[in-house]
Amino acid sequence: MLKSDQRDNVAGNATAANPSRRTILMGGAAVGAATIFSPAVLRAATPVIKIGHVAPVTGPMAGFAEAQPWVLDGIRKYLAKGLEIGGKTYQVDIITKDSQTDESRTAEVASELILKDKVDIITASSGSIDTNPTANVAELNEVPCITTDDPWESYYYGRGGTATKGFDWTYHFFWGLDQVLAAFIGLWQSQDTNKVVGTLFNTAQDDNSWHDAFIPAIAKAGFKVVDPGQFPAFGNDFTAQISAFKKADVQIITGNLFTPDFATFWAQSAQQGYKPKIVTLGKAFLFPSAIESLGDRGLGVTSEVWWSPDYPYTSSLTGSTCRQLVTDYEAATGRHWTQPIPFKHALFEVVIDVLKRTKDVKDPKSILSAIASTDLKTIVGPVKWSGQPVKNVSTTPVVAGQWQKHGERIDIAIVNSGLYPEIHTTSKLLPLG
């Protein structure tokens, strides 16, 4: 028989080797307390929402994403303390991928975001090379998707949408060609010309949309159209087009060109003694650097204006006016503002608004419902998917502008308000340089 002290030793050894349930609970509580108050674990325990974004950080369209780091830095600061949804705070991670301005690459990285990174919502911007493959991958995988920064016809019809059949999971906001045409034609009608318009369109997908919309609309507005036919982008000899324009006494040039193509056309026009009264092109004159590269002969060209610091809108996130956004960007980067900047900002305005209104952010259909019911005033204007012009598209304002030089600075002035009288003109149209 064991003595009492021996029994105590055995009991103590047994307790050490096989701790009681009470001991486990007490120890677990101590460990749990340490875990609960660990900042790292606190962050890990916070539910996470993942937003994917695809843009051309490199490649020929990289200029469209030049300001992306600055925009995303501001968005991430806004989200630093999390996003409150339905009384619960969520950490929001924005995962970006570079499309390299390549459609196949876009589809690949969009798939990575959806299948590997498991994003809750995916976004894209900067032309159909990025918006369309991203939206197609999202539609296939039934993941909510919002895109911008691409004329809506190229996005919608370029993906196979029709007047009666749209898409289930993918939504877009940007202006369309009817809006651009209203501003362009309004600009031309205000000038003394012979109303003969020559067109320059290449064979890219975007240009096909522009070509097919422009030709009948310009003729319907009472102008004579001289269309010498579409041509491949880059490295083109414009002798045939210039000869056709001179023969028909074309005084207005319009179309949709890459800047290098216009530079070639403009140089050859000078060599052949051709000078129209008005040049109004899409794409070619988007960035101030493009105008600077053309020298003094680039002054006075006209184009669509997606947005400017003179637009009358404010950010739904920060309350910043358009002018304040430009001032902040230029102060932070030392670079001239560009028109894609506010659309990057507005894209996240819309996404954040959608997430705030989503009843269950881990249910894709719940996010989709919130997208469809969006009615938001953003830095680029109102965004609302009302079924017009089609189910998956909300149009934003676009006007016509002219590149002018004031002192040492080149900027684009609003010279025709098109369909948007609330966006006031800031200058009359000056003679082409």
Secondary structure, 3 states (H helix, E strand, C coil): CCCHHHHHHHHHHHHHHCCCHHHHHHHHHHHHHHHHCCHHHHHHHCCEEEEEEEECCCCCCHHHHCCHHHHHHHHHHHCCCCEEECCEEEEEEEEEEECCCCHHHHHHHHHHHHHHCCCCEEEECCCHHHHHHHHHHHHHHCCCEEEECCCHHHHHHHHCCCCCCCCCCEEEECCCHHHHHHHHHHHHHCCCCCCEEEEEEECCHHHHHHHHHHHHHHHHCCCEEECCCCECCCCCCCHHHHHHHHHCCCCEEEEECCHHHHHHHHHHHHHCCCCCCEEEEECCCCCHHHHHHHHHHHCCCEEEECCCCCCCCECCCCCCEHHHHHHHHHHHHCCCCCCHHHHHHHHHHHHHHHHHHCCCCCCHHHHHHHHHCCEEEECCEEEECCCCCCCCEECCCCEEEEEEEECCEEEEEEEECCCCCCCCCCCCCCCCC
